[in-house]
């Protein structure tokens, strides 16, 4: 498991998500080559840098108790298996990288392609696939193929 011991170049954007099982979710994202930032992690939260060219983005996963402290009073945490709270997308260099990442997600316990765009998004100038993480959050992995038709 990789780990940063100091963060001299901190991520510039942070995505915060709730998790039912912090230990399993941590193992899942490490298996996807997310860089585990142990310095920012404890028994209620795990911090990561996204892999590759997306390393300036951080993912922080929190047990529900902690996640609720970051939200408006009286609101509830979304059950991502029942409602869509957001869609998380990141880019890779090519189609083969997209497919390889989806395979990694499946091997780590995720679900491939909970939805599929027509022609995998080629009509919009991209190759796009998705995976569902252990808590039901939907992640897109994309590679731009060229301009959108009509652009």
N, C-alpha and C positions, 0 to 999 in steps of 0.2 A: 504494500500500500504506500503510495507516495504521500509526502507531507512537507509542507512549508514550515520552516522553523522561525522565519521572520518574513514579514510582508513589506518589502521595500517598495514594491510597485503594486499597490492595492488595486483590485478590480474597480472599474469605473461605473458599473451597473450591477445591481443585486436583485435577484428574483428570490422571493421568500415563499415557501410552500409548506403546508402542513403534511405531516405523515402520521400514520397509525403506529408504525414500528420503526423507530429510528435506526436500530441496528441493521435490520434487513434493508432499509432504504439506503443506508450508507454503503453497504456491500454492493447493492445494485449499481449505484452511481460510480463507485470505484471500478466495477467491472466494465463500465462504459468509458473508462480512461478519464473520468473527471478527476482533477487533482484535489485530493482531500487536504484542506487547510486545517490541520489539527489545532493550530494556534487559536483559531476562532471557533473551535468546537468544544462541546461539553456533553453532559448526559441528557441534555434537552434539545440540543441543536447540533447539526453538522454543516460545515461550510466547505464549498468546493469552488474551483475554477473550472469553467467549461473547457473541453479539450481543444487543442490546436489553435487555429486563428481566432477562436472565440474566447481566449483566456482572459480578456479584460472584463468578462462577465462572470459574476459569481452566483452560485445557487446556494441558498441556505434553506435547509429543511429543518423543521421544528416539530416537536411533539405538540399536540393540540393545545395543551395547557399553556405552553409558551407562546405559540402562534396567536392565541387569543389576546395576549397582552399587547400585541401590535395592532389590534383592530378596535373599531368603535365599540363602546359598551352596548350590550344588548343585541349584537349581531352574532350570527352563528357561522361556524366554519362550513364551507361548502363540501358536500360529499361528491368528489369528482367522478364517481361512478354513476351518479344520478343527474348532475348538473354540470354545465360547462362554465368554469369560472374565467378561463383564459386559454389561449393556445400559445405554446412556447415553441419558437422556431429558431433554428440556427443553420448556418450554411456550411457545406463541405465543398471540396474542390471539384468533384466530378460524380457522375452517376455511380461508378463502382464504390466510391467512398460512402455514398448514401446507402447502398445495399449492404455494405459491410457493417455500417453502424447499426442498421436495423437488425442484422443477424446477431450482433453483439448484444443488443437489447433483449432479444428473444432468449439467447443463451443465458442471460442474467436473470431471467424470470419475467420479462416484460411480454407484452402482446403486440405482434406486428400488425400494422395497417388497420387500426380500429375504424378508419374511414379511408377511402381511396378517391383521390381526385380523378376525374375523367382523363384518360391518357397520362396518368401520373403527373398532371399539371403541364404537359408539353404544350397545350394550347395557350398557356400563359407564359411560355418562354422558360420553363424550369422543369426539373425532374424532382418530384416531391413524394416522399413517403412519410409515414407516421408510426409512432409506437406509443403504447400506453405503459406508464410506469407502474410500480407496485401499488400505488395509491390511486390509480385511475386518471392521473394527469396526462393530457395528450401533448406529445412532443412531435414537431415536424423536423425532418432532416431534408434539406433542399440543396440543389446545385442549380445555378443559373445556366441555361443552355444558350441563351441569346435574348434578343428583344422580344417583348410581348407582341403577338401579331397585331398589326394596326398602330404600333407605336411610332 
